[in-house]
Each structure stands twice: as structure tokens, then as C-alpha cells.
Amino acid sequence: MHKNLKQVGQMIFGRGAFSQLDAILADNRQGTAPMVFLVDHAFQARPEFVARIPVRGRDRIIFVDTSNEPKTGDVDSLRDRIRAELGKVSGLVGVGGGSTMDLAKAVALMLTNPGSSQDYQGWDLVQVPGVFKAGVPTLSGTGAEVSRTAVLIGPTKKLGLNSDYTPFDQVLLDPDLIAGAPERQRFFTGMDCYIHNVESLQGRAMNSFARAHAEKSLDLCREVFLLRDHWDGESDEKLMMASWMGGMSIAYSQVGAAHALSYGLGYVLGTHHGEGNAIAMTVLEEFYPEGVRDFRRMVEKAGVEIPQGVAAGLPPQKLDKMVEVSLGMAPLWHNVLGDDWKRVMTPARVRALYERM
């Protein structure tokens, strides 16, 4: 059976597009009910940008700490705070990187669905549409602005809220917003996009729709990270579109081994998603030989150091948990190895991969 793909409702792209956010939100306001802006805490140091956020009436800006991967507890706390302080809201706007995008999507869903966000970690468990939600990415690469998931760390697992109700209703892509992002952070976020494409193109879930998006996204990643001599405005535009198309590719296919291993790193060690993917990629030559080759060239050209020895000295129970979380990503391993993946990708084999990192 073919997937009936739910996509972002509306998207606007272009330099200076951020200035149109006020008009876009005006069409989605419900009387005097406020809009809530979830903004990456890094922008607290940039008051000139915060002043551009179109706050009206009872609107509220809430700075969210993205030092660590978002947790189900963070989502539930934000939902409770919004309900207690503001009551009914017109919607949520996420402004920041992939973690902020995922928080905004998840909180918007939890404002209308009962229970805890951990109850919805999985596939198609969300049953009620969330409030209006818009995404304004200020980093490019995760594809969170276009995906149907909001990845969260829960009490027992790291897993997304994957559903047709998760995608944003509105996304605003303004390449000017990427300017000034820390180079290391920009690199690892971009590698998330590159690795998405490598995994999807090599996976069993590949199809013509996903291939068309992944191949162009991969070309743009190579232009940005292999062919450019310096970062410029054109690089921002290319990476922003690479992120969008990479996210579209995996929306109709699937990621693979690097992401499955990264989930274990994120859950146990708190490793940020893009960096976790990069760490995992260093040991995956047998799965993605050409992808790893170009990845190493990108790392060398950028002059970025990939953390090593991250699993060294870990207590056995923590390493066991990393293996458990990784093997819990069944659709990802199936995409890599097919129906027989459980026989091929044993706990001992996953453990050996972690021990090489």
C-alpha cells in the first residue's frame, strides 16, 4: 500500500521573508487568543532579533533551552505552563534549530491531546490535530521544518511523535536567519542533512519520489561542504533548500544505520543529534562506503574534529541501554538490511560498532 503523505500546509521562501511573519500570523489568530513564540535561548543574546518578532496583544515569547536534546518532560512542562498562564492560544511559532522545531510541533499537539507526550512516542499514535503551528528555522539541515515527526527523549526511549498531525501548518524559510550561526553547529546540522540523503538513497524504502528529492539535496550538500571555499549567502540558501528536500525525501522513505546508532548516543550520553550522526558515520564504511568517503572529505575541509572514544569506559549497563535504544529503531534497520535485519544486526554487532566510536 502506498503512503498518503501529509506535507506542510504552506511554505514561504526568500531573503527577508521573516518580515512577512506578522501578516501570516494575522490570518491564523483566533480573536484575542495569543500566539506563543518558542524561541531558542541563544537569541536572548541578540535583542535586535527578538525585537523583530511580531508580538501582538497577549502574545508571549518563551525562550527554550536547547543545550540538550528535547525531552518529553520539557514538552509536558511547556504545555502546562502555557495552559496555566495563557489559557486558550491561537497557535505556536517555533524559532530556532531542529530542537526548537520539534518542541514547537510537540507542544502544539499536546495542547489538544490528553496525557503525556511520552504516550505518543511511536508511529501514528496522535489522534487529535494540534493548535496552529508555524516553524521558522534559523539553522538548516535537520529537516525538522518539513518532517512528520517531533523527536523526543522519553523515560525509556528516544523516539519521535510520528503522525500526520505533526507537520507544521506554516513554514517560513529565510536564509538571512542562518547568518552568524556558529560554524561548528552549522556543520553538524548540515551533516544531518547529508547523512539523511546517504541513508535514504541506499535504503530499501527508496522510490522515485524520495530519490528525486534526496539526489538534489545531496548535490547541494556537496556544493556547500566540498566545493565552496568560504561560507556565504549563497551557501545559506543552498543548505536551506537541501534541508527542505532532504526532509521531503525521508518523509517518503526512511533513514538508516547512522540515525539508529545516533538515537542510542542521544539517549544515554545526551549527544546532539547531528553530532551523533557524524560520530556514527565514522564506523559505517561497510554500509555506506561512498557516503563515508565524502563525509570524511567534508570533515577535513571544514577542519572539524569528530569526538572519538565516546563509548570508552562506559558502564556495561549504559552500553546495553545504547544497544537497546538503537535496536528499538526497527524501521531504520529494516531499511538498511531488510526483513532479516534482526538476525543480521545482533546486539553484539551493535555493541561492537559503539565500541569503535
GUSETOR-732094 format. One record per residue (C-alpha): residue in three letters; x, y, z; residue number from 0. Coordinates in Angstrom, 2 decimals, always signed. Layout:
REM residues N
kevo / c1 / c2 / c3 / loba
ala / X / Y / Z / NUM
...
END
This chain:
REM residues 357
kevo / c1 / c2 / c3 / loba
met / +0.00 / +0.00 / +0.00 / 0
his / +1.31 / +3.46 / -0.92 / 1
lys / +1.81 / +6.11 / +1.73 / 2
asn / -0.65 / +9.01 / +1.68 / 3
leu / +1.90 / +11.69 / +2.54 / 4
lys / +0.92 / +14.64 / +4.74 / 5
gln / +3.03 / +17.71 / +3.94 / 6
val / +3.49 / +21.19 / +5.43 / 7
gly / +0.40 / +23.29 / +4.80 / 8
gln / +2.10 / +26.42 / +3.45 / 9
met / +5.71 / +27.49 / +2.90 / 10
ile / +7.34 / +30.81 / +2.09 / 11
phe / +10.99 / +31.10 / +1.00 / 12
gly / +13.32 / +34.01 / +0.37 / 13
arg / +15.63 / +36.55 / +1.90 / 14
gly / +13.71 / +38.97 / +4.09 / 15
ala / +10.69 / +36.65 / +4.32 / 16
phe / +10.77 / +36.96 / +8.11 / 17
ser / +9.24 / +40.42 / +7.75 / 18
gln / +6.04 / +38.76 / +6.48 / 19
leu / +5.53 / +36.66 / +9.61 / 20
asp / +3.19 / +39.21 / +11.20 / 21
ala / +0.83 / +39.17 / +8.22 / 22
ile / +0.91 / +35.39 / +8.02 / 23
leu / +0.04 / +35.01 / +11.70 / 24
ala / -2.75 / +37.59 / +11.42 / 25
asp / -4.67 / +35.17 / +9.19 / 26
asn / -4.43 / +32.47 / +11.85 / 27
arg / -5.29 / +34.41 / +15.01 / 28
gln / -8.47 / +33.46 / +16.84 / 29
gly / -9.88 / +36.62 / +18.36 / 30
thr / -7.72 / +37.80 / +21.26 / 31
ala / -6.19 / +34.36 / +21.92 / 32
pro / -2.40 / +34.86 / +21.95 / 33
met / +0.34 / +33.38 / +19.84 / 34
val / +3.19 / +31.72 / +21.71 / 35
phe / +6.70 / +32.05 / +20.29 / 36
leu / +9.07 / +29.29 / +21.40 / 37
val / +12.49 / +30.80 / +20.71 / 38
asp / +15.92 / +29.19 / +21.02 / 39
his / +17.59 / +30.56 / +24.15 / 40
ala / +20.64 / +31.56 / +22.09 / 41
phe / +18.63 / +34.57 / +20.83 / 42
gln / +18.50 / +36.06 / +24.32 / 43
ala / +21.92 / +37.44 / +23.42 / 44
arg / +20.50 / +39.03 / +20.26 / 45
pro / +17.87 / +41.55 / +21.41 / 46
glu / +17.83 / +43.19 / +17.97 / 47
phe / +16.44 / +39.97 / +16.51 / 48
val / +13.99 / +39.37 / +19.34 / 49
ala / +12.62 / +42.90 / +18.75 / 50
arg / +11.65 / +41.79 / +15.21 / 51
ile / +9.36 / +39.01 / +16.46 / 52
pro / +5.80 / +40.26 / +15.78 / 53
val / +4.37 / +40.17 / +19.30 / 54
arg / +0.80 / +41.44 / +19.50 / 55
gly / -1.60 / +41.81 / +22.44 / 56
arg / -1.19 / +38.96 / +24.90 / 57
asp / +1.38 / +37.11 / +22.79 / 58
arg / +4.19 / +35.50 / +24.75 / 59
ile / +7.83 / +34.79 / +23.92 / 60
ile / +9.20 / +31.78 / +25.78 / 61
phe / +12.91 / +31.09 / +25.45 / 62
val / +13.62 / +27.36 / +25.39 / 63
asp / +16.93 / +25.86 / +26.45 / 64
thr / +18.28 / +23.74 / +23.61 / 65
ser / +21.58 / +22.86 / +25.28 / 66
asn / +20.29 / +19.30 / +25.48 / 67
glu / +18.06 / +17.20 / +23.27 / 68
pro / +14.33 / +17.92 / +23.91 / 69
lys / +12.62 / +15.62 / +26.37 / 70
thr / +9.03 / +14.55 / +26.84 / 71
gly / +9.17 / +16.25 / +30.24 / 72
asp / +10.13 / +19.54 / +28.58 / 73
val / +7.11 / +19.28 / +26.29 / 74
asp / +4.69 / +18.49 / +29.11 / 75
ser / +6.08 / +21.34 / +31.26 / 76
leu / +5.73 / +23.86 / +28.44 / 77
arg / +2.18 / +22.72 / +27.76 / 78
asp / +1.25 / +23.06 / +31.42 / 79
arg / +2.85 / +26.50 / +31.63 / 80
ile / +1.03 / +27.76 / +28.55 / 81
arg / -2.31 / +26.45 / +29.78 / 82
ala / -1.83 / +27.96 / +33.25 / 83
glu / -0.56 / +31.36 / +32.14 / 84
leu / -2.44 / +31.95 / +28.88 / 85
gly / -5.35 / +29.54 / +28.60 / 86
lys / -6.52 / +29.13 / +25.03 / 87
val / -3.94 / +30.15 / +22.41 / 88
ser / -4.16 / +30.82 / +18.69 / 89
gly / -1.04 / +28.80 / +17.99 / 90
leu / +2.67 / +28.22 / +18.45 / 91
val / +5.64 / +29.51 / +16.46 / 92
gly / +8.99 / +27.76 / +16.78 / 93
val / +12.04 / +29.95 / +16.06 / 94
gly / +15.39 / +28.17 / +16.15 / 95
gly / +17.11 / +24.95 / +15.13 / 96
gly / +15.84 / +21.39 / +14.93 / 97
ser / +15.30 / +21.01 / +18.69 / 98
thr / +13.12 / +24.13 / +18.77 / 99
met / +11.19 / +22.90 / +15.72 / 100
asp / +10.50 / +19.57 / +17.44 / 101
leu / +9.47 / +21.25 / +20.69 / 102
ala / +7.04 / +23.54 / +18.87 / 103
lys / +5.44 / +20.68 / +16.98 / 104
ala / +5.15 / +18.51 / +20.08 / 105
val / +3.76 / +21.23 / +22.36 / 106
ala / +1.20 / +22.21 / +19.72 / 107
leu / -0.01 / +18.60 / +19.69 / 108
met / -0.06 / +18.25 / +23.46 / 109
leu / -2.26 / +21.33 / +23.87 / 110
thr / -5.10 / +19.28 / +22.36 / 111
asn / -4.22 / +15.66 / +23.16 / 112
pro / -4.61 / +14.11 / +26.64 / 113
gly / -1.90 / +12.58 / +28.78 / 114
ser / +1.87 / +12.90 / +28.46 / 115
ser / +3.87 / +13.33 / +25.28 / 116
gln / +5.64 / +10.06 / +26.10 / 117
asp / +2.35 / +8.31 / +25.38 / 118
tyr / +2.68 / +9.33 / +21.74 / 119
gln / +6.27 / +8.28 / +21.05 / 120
gly / +5.84 / +5.97 / +18.10 / 121
trp / +4.02 / +5.87 / +14.80 / 122
asp / +0.50 / +7.26 / +14.27 / 123
leu / -0.47 / +7.37 / +17.93 / 124
val / -1.62 / +11.02 / +17.86 / 125
gln / -5.36 / +11.13 / +17.23 / 126
val / -6.29 / +14.83 / +17.54 / 127
pro / -4.92 / +17.77 / +15.49 / 128
gly / -2.86 / +20.26 / +17.46 / 129
val / -3.23 / +24.02 / +17.55 / 130
phe / -1.89 / +26.04 / +14.61 / 131
lys / +1.88 / +25.78 / +14.43 / 132
ala / +4.50 / +27.57 / +12.38 / 133
gly / +8.21 / +26.88 / +12.04 / 134
val / +10.94 / +29.47 / +11.45 / 135
pro / +14.26 / +27.59 / +11.20 / 136
thr / +17.44 / +29.51 / +11.99 / 137
leu / +19.69 / +26.53 / +11.23 / 138
ser / +19.47 / +24.22 / +8.23 / 139
gly / +19.97 / +20.50 / +7.96 / 140
thr / +17.72 / +18.54 / +10.30 / 141
gly / +14.68 / +18.66 / +8.04 / 142
ala / +12.57 / +19.12 / +11.20 / 143
glu / +10.81 / +22.02 / +9.50 / 144
val / +9.24 / +19.65 / +6.98 / 145
ser / +9.12 / +16.25 / +8.73 / 146
arg / +6.14 / +14.43 / +10.22 / 147
thr / +7.97 / +13.72 / +13.46 / 148
ala / +8.99 / +15.54 / +16.62 / 149
val / +11.92 / +13.63 / +18.11 / 150
leu / +11.96 / +13.48 / +21.92 / 151
ile / +13.87 / +11.68 / +24.65 / 152
gly / +11.43 / +9.92 / +26.95 / 153
pro / +11.89 / +8.00 / +30.18 / 154
thr / +12.70 / +4.76 / +28.35 / 155
lys / +13.49 / +5.68 / +24.74 / 156
lys / +14.35 / +8.35 / +22.22 / 157
leu / +11.62 / +8.32 / +19.60 / 158
gly / +9.54 / +10.76 / +17.64 / 159
leu / +5.89 / +11.70 / +17.69 / 160
asn / +5.39 / +10.42 / +14.15 / 161
ser / +1.97 / +11.29 / +12.78 / 162
asp / +0.04 / +13.10 / +10.07 / 163
tyr / -0.82 / +15.74 / +12.66 / 164
thr / +2.82 / +16.58 / +13.40 / 165
pro / +3.91 / +18.65 / +10.34 / 166
phe / +3.80 / +22.42 / +10.58 / 167
asp / +0.85 / +24.30 / +9.13 / 168
gln / +3.22 / +27.06 / +8.02 / 169
val / +6.99 / +27.21 / +7.49 / 170
leu / +8.96 / +30.38 / +6.82 / 171
leu / +12.38 / +29.88 / +5.21 / 172
asp / +14.55 / +32.99 / +5.32 / 173
pro / +18.25 / +32.35 / +4.51 / 174
asp / +19.18 / +35.62 / +6.25 / 175
leu / +18.32 / +33.99 / +9.58 / 176
ile / +21.19 / +31.49 / +9.27 / 177
ala / +23.83 / +34.21 / +9.09 / 178
gly / +26.03 / +34.25 / +12.17 / 179
ala / +25.27 / +30.71 / +13.30 / 180
pro / +28.31 / +29.08 / +14.97 / 181
glu / +30.41 / +27.32 / +12.33 / 182
arg / +30.66 / +24.03 / +14.24 / 183
gln / +26.93 / +23.92 / +14.89 / 184
arg / +26.20 / +24.77 / +11.27 / 185
phe / +28.48 / +21.96 / +10.13 / 186
phe / +26.93 / +19.23 / +12.27 / 187
thr / +23.41 / +20.33 / +11.37 / 188
gly / +24.39 / +20.24 / +7.70 / 189
met / +25.84 / +16.76 / +8.17 / 190
asp / +22.47 / +15.60 / +9.46 / 191
cys / +21.05 / +16.56 / +6.07 / 192
tyr / +23.90 / +14.93 / +4.15 / 193
ile / +23.55 / +11.70 / +6.14 / 194
his / +19.74 / +11.68 / +5.64 / 195
asn / +20.35 / +11.57 / +1.93 / 196
val / +23.06 / +8.91 / +2.01 / 197
glu / +20.89 / +6.65 / +4.16 / 198
ser / +17.70 / +7.11 / +2.18 / 199
leu / +19.37 / +6.62 / -1.20 / 200
gln / +20.95 / +3.36 / +0.00 / 201
gly / +17.81 / +2.12 / +1.74 / 202
arg / +15.18 / -0.41 / +0.74 / 203
ala / +12.39 / +2.15 / +1.16 / 204
met / +13.73 / +4.25 / -1.72 / 205
asn / +11.38 / +5.23 / -4.54 / 206
ser / +11.33 / +7.78 / -7.35 / 207
phe / +9.66 / +10.49 / -5.26 / 208
ala / +12.21 / +10.21 / -2.47 / 209
arg / +15.12 / +9.76 / -4.88 / 210
ala / +14.34 / +12.97 / -6.77 / 211
his / +14.49 / +14.98 / -3.54 / 212
ala / +17.45 / +13.12 / -2.00 / 213
glu / +19.66 / +13.33 / -5.06 / 214
lys / +19.24 / +17.09 / -5.44 / 215
ser / +19.66 / +17.61 / -1.71 / 216
leu / +22.84 / +15.54 / -1.78 / 217
asp / +24.18 / +17.60 / -4.71 / 218
leu / +23.55 / +20.81 / -2.76 / 219
cys / +25.29 / +19.39 / +0.34 / 220
arg / +28.32 / +18.54 / -1.76 / 221
glu / +28.35 / +22.03 / -3.25 / 222
val / +28.23 / +23.60 / +0.20 / 223
phe / +30.65 / +21.35 / +2.05 / 224
leu / +33.04 / +20.19 / -0.68 / 225
leu / +33.14 / +22.77 / -3.47 / 226
arg / +32.89 / +26.10 / -1.64 / 227
asp / +36.00 / +27.90 / -0.39 / 228
his / +34.15 / +30.03 / +2.14 / 229
trp / +30.69 / +30.37 / +3.65 / 230
asp / +28.49 / +32.98 / +2.03 / 231
gly / +24.88 / +33.91 / +1.45 / 232
glu / +24.54 / +31.51 / -1.45 / 233
ser / +25.69 / +28.67 / +0.81 / 234
asp / +22.92 / +29.59 / +3.28 / 235
glu / +20.31 / +29.41 / +0.53 / 236
lys / +21.59 / +26.10 / -0.82 / 237
leu / +21.75 / +24.44 / +2.58 / 238
met / +18.28 / +25.70 / +3.49 / 239
met / +16.86 / +24.08 / +0.36 / 240
ala / +18.97 / +20.96 / +0.87 / 241
ser / +17.42 / +20.62 / +4.32 / 242
trp / +13.91 / +21.02 / +2.95 / 243
met / +14.40 / +18.48 / +0.16 / 244
gly / +16.27 / +16.06 / +2.41 / 245
gly / +13.37 / +16.19 / +4.84 / 246
met / +10.95 / +15.58 / +1.98 / 247
ser / +12.98 / +12.58 / +0.89 / 248
ile / +12.86 / +10.81 / +4.23 / 249
ala / +9.18 / +11.70 / +4.62 / 250
tyr / +8.57 / +9.22 / +1.78 / 251
ser / +11.42 / +6.83 / +2.52 / 252
gln / +13.46 / +6.23 / +5.69 / 253
val / +16.81 / +6.92 / +7.33 / 254
gly / +19.21 / +4.17 / +8.34 / 255
ala / +22.15 / +2.93 / +10.40 / 256
ala / +23.70 / +6.28 / +11.40 / 257
his / +20.41 / +7.54 / +12.78 / 258
ala / +19.68 / +4.25 / +14.55 / 259
leu / +23.05 / +4.44 / +16.31 / 260
ser / +22.72 / +8.17 / +16.97 / 261
tyr / +19.49 / +7.58 / +18.88 / 262
gly / +21.39 / +5.41 / +21.35 / 263
leu / +24.10 / +8.07 / +21.76 / 264
gly / +21.48 / +10.74 / +22.30 / 265
tyr / +19.51 / +8.79 / +24.88 / 266
val / +22.44 / +7.62 / +27.01 / 267
leu / +25.05 / +10.35 / +26.52 / 268
gly / +22.88 / +13.32 / +25.57 / 269
thr / +24.80 / +13.70 / +22.31 / 270
his / +23.17 / +16.22 / +20.00 / 271
his / +21.51 / +14.64 / +17.01 / 272
gly / +23.70 / +15.98 / +14.20 / 273
glu / +26.90 / +15.29 / +16.11 / 274
gly / +25.66 / +11.80 / +16.98 / 275
asn / +25.03 / +11.06 / +13.33 / 276
ala / +28.53 / +12.24 / +12.47 / 277
ile / +30.09 / +10.09 / +15.20 / 278
ala / +28.15 / +7.06 / +13.96 / 279
met / +29.12 / +7.74 / +10.35 / 280
thr / +32.81 / +7.23 / +11.20 / 281
val / +32.22 / +3.48 / +11.70 / 282
leu / +29.77 / +2.73 / +8.87 / 283
glu / +32.05 / +2.15 / +5.86 / 284
glu / +30.57 / -1.32 / +5.34 / 285
phe / +27.09 / +0.15 / +4.88 / 286
tyr / +27.82 / +3.43 / +3.08 / 287
pro / +31.33 / +3.29 / +1.55 / 288
glu / +30.97 / +6.25 / -0.83 / 289
gly / +28.97 / +8.26 / +1.66 / 290
val / +31.59 / +7.80 / +4.38 / 291
arg / +34.37 / +8.65 / +1.94 / 292
asp / +32.80 / +12.00 / +1.06 / 293
phe / +31.85 / +12.57 / +4.69 / 294
arg / +35.50 / +12.29 / +5.71 / 295
arg / +36.44 / +14.77 / +2.98 / 296
met / +33.83 / +17.22 / +4.27 / 297
val / +35.12 / +16.87 / +7.84 / 298
glu / +38.70 / +17.51 / +6.69 / 299
lys / +37.74 / +20.52 / +4.57 / 300
ala / +35.74 / +22.06 / +7.42 / 301
gly / +38.51 / +21.42 / +9.93 / 302
val / +36.03 / +19.99 / +12.40 / 303
glu / +37.05 / +17.39 / +14.96 / 304
ile / +34.64 / +14.49 / +15.38 / 305
pro / +34.55 / +13.25 / +19.00 / 306
gln / +36.27 / +9.90 / +19.49 / 307
gly / +36.19 / +7.29 / +22.22 / 308
val / +32.69 / +8.33 / +23.29 / 309
ala / +31.82 / +4.81 / +24.48 / 310
ala / +35.14 / +4.16 / +26.17 / 311
gly / +34.82 / +3.35 / +29.84 / 312
leu / +31.03 / +3.29 / +29.86 / 313
pro / +29.49 / +1.01 / +32.48 / 314
pro / +28.10 / -2.16 / +30.84 / 315
gln / +24.52 / -1.23 / +31.70 / 316
lys / +24.83 / +2.07 / +29.82 / 317
leu / +26.27 / +0.38 / +26.79 / 318
asp / +23.47 / -2.19 / +26.98 / 319
lys / +20.93 / +0.66 / +27.01 / 320
met / +22.52 / +2.26 / +23.95 / 321
val / +22.23 / -1.07 / +22.13 / 322
glu / +18.61 / -1.47 / +23.26 / 323
val / +17.62 / +2.01 / +22.09 / 324
ser / +19.33 / +1.54 / +18.74 / 325
leu / +17.76 / -1.85 / +18.07 / 326
gly / +14.40 / -0.36 / +19.03 / 327
met / +14.53 / +1.63 / +15.79 / 328
ala / +13.13 / -1.28 / +13.80 / 329
pro / +12.01 / +0.65 / +10.69 / 330
leu / +15.51 / +2.12 / +10.31 / 331
trp / +17.32 / -1.22 / +10.50 / 332
his / +14.73 / -2.76 / +8.19 / 333
asn / +15.50 / -0.02 / +5.70 / 334
val / +19.20 / -0.94 / +5.87 / 335
leu / +19.05 / -4.74 / +5.99 / 336
gly / +15.56 / -5.88 / +5.01 / 337
asp / +13.21 / -8.39 / +6.62 / 338
asp / +16.04 / -10.43 / +8.08 / 339
trp / +17.60 / -7.49 / +9.93 / 340
lys / +17.19 / -8.94 / +13.44 / 341
arg / +19.31 / -11.95 / +12.55 / 342
val / +21.97 / -9.80 / +10.88 / 343
met / +22.13 / -6.85 / +13.28 / 344
thr / +22.60 / -8.65 / +16.58 / 345
pro / +23.13 / -6.88 / +19.92 / 346
ala / +26.77 / -7.97 / +19.83 / 347
arg / +27.25 / -6.37 / +16.42 / 348
val / +25.67 / -3.10 / +17.52 / 349
arg / +27.81 / -3.11 / +20.66 / 350
ala / +30.93 / -3.59 / +18.55 / 351
leu / +30.00 / -0.56 / +16.44 / 352
tyr / +29.57 / +1.58 / +19.56 / 353
glu / +32.90 / +0.37 / +20.94 / 354
arg / +34.62 / +1.64 / +17.77 / 355
met / +33.23 / +5.16 / +18.18 / 356
END
